[in-house]
């Protein structure tokens, strides 16, 4: 969330930068400035009246001692008036504070100057690509047909048990899921990430801390009895490990990874682009999170992008990296790179990862700070996260790109995780 003083000191910059995200902030910024000014005025008047009341309170006793009862009683009446005025001012201050907080959470994060202008996905910039496009055999099939042919995934059984978007993985389908999870976690640990196993349900404060609330509550599954939310990504519980925490500068960057199931309502999703594994309500993902020094967070972002690139390269999948434009970047992100892999049978690119720098936006909400050595006052840290990787579309791409007339070849790096199996037939 944007700092109120920053908005007050840089209103035109905030308006200009948020216009890149196609967000008109002028009205909200104008209200914030007016309220911020009034709050300071109310606070100053209240402090002056408190000082006056304290002075009168000290004088009253002396006036009684000096036999000046009338003056003492007049001063007492004045303190009663001041108390009432102070109560009213404090009530106004609290009301302004509440209104400011409500306006503050409506403003998205400022996009980095690196974010290109644009209306939507068609304006994203391709900044890197790699891998060799596969040549498929005649009669190549999309992954949902391969899943049925080799008894790997049962979409209809998932509909029976729960509903659309909740597939049942079977046999080698389930084993590939587990193989990918273990491969991604092993790779993350080798690259210095501490593995944690987080809860799948979070409270409102956690959803607010990472920016899912109040922006995305309609996309989250909610248990109204306990007021808990099923996580849309492990980013939420993992980043909230550091809520209300002061870390030491020497420990930065802090690198954490977690596997979790992810739950997304994906309201309104339908059509051929969501068939099979293309879009699910429940899916598995390994997440990486970094807490970084503000001066070095873009070094951390570049490190995370290079790391995700290494994963898709090791899986042998054709990929491209996109820098998201202002019209496609998320509410909370300052800069995001999306990774897409080529789905050969569908002849389309599938998003498998988003790697983002949130700068201080999440950390301000989380009250996540770091203490520099030799300096007393803690400062707001920067947070970053990335999918490394989301499984469904990776599985879809592997099944389609690695299909042969004899079966589905297994990427070399996964063979040890499948007990030496290199062909699913």
Secondary structure, DSSP 8 states (H G I E B T S, - for coil): ---HHHHHH-HHHHHHHHHHTT---HHHHHHHHHHHHHHHHHHHHHHHHHHHHHHHHHHHHHHHHTT-HHHHHHHHHHHHHHHHHHHHHHHHHHHHHHHHHHHHTTS-----TTS---SSGGG-EEEEEES------TT---HHHHHHHTT-EEHHHHHHHT-TT--EE-THHHHHHHHHHHHHHHHHHHTT-EEE---SEE-HHHHHHTT-TTTSGGGS-EETTTTEEE-SSTHHHHHHTTTT-EEEGGG-SEEEEEEEEEE---TT--SGGGTTTTS-SEEEEEEEEEEE-TTTHHHHHHHHHHHHHHHHHHTT--EEEEE--TTTS-SS-SEEEEEEEEETTTTEEEEEEEEEEEETHHHHHHT-EEE-TT--S-EE-EEEEEEEEEHHHHHHHHHHHTEETTEEE--HHHHGGGTT--EE-
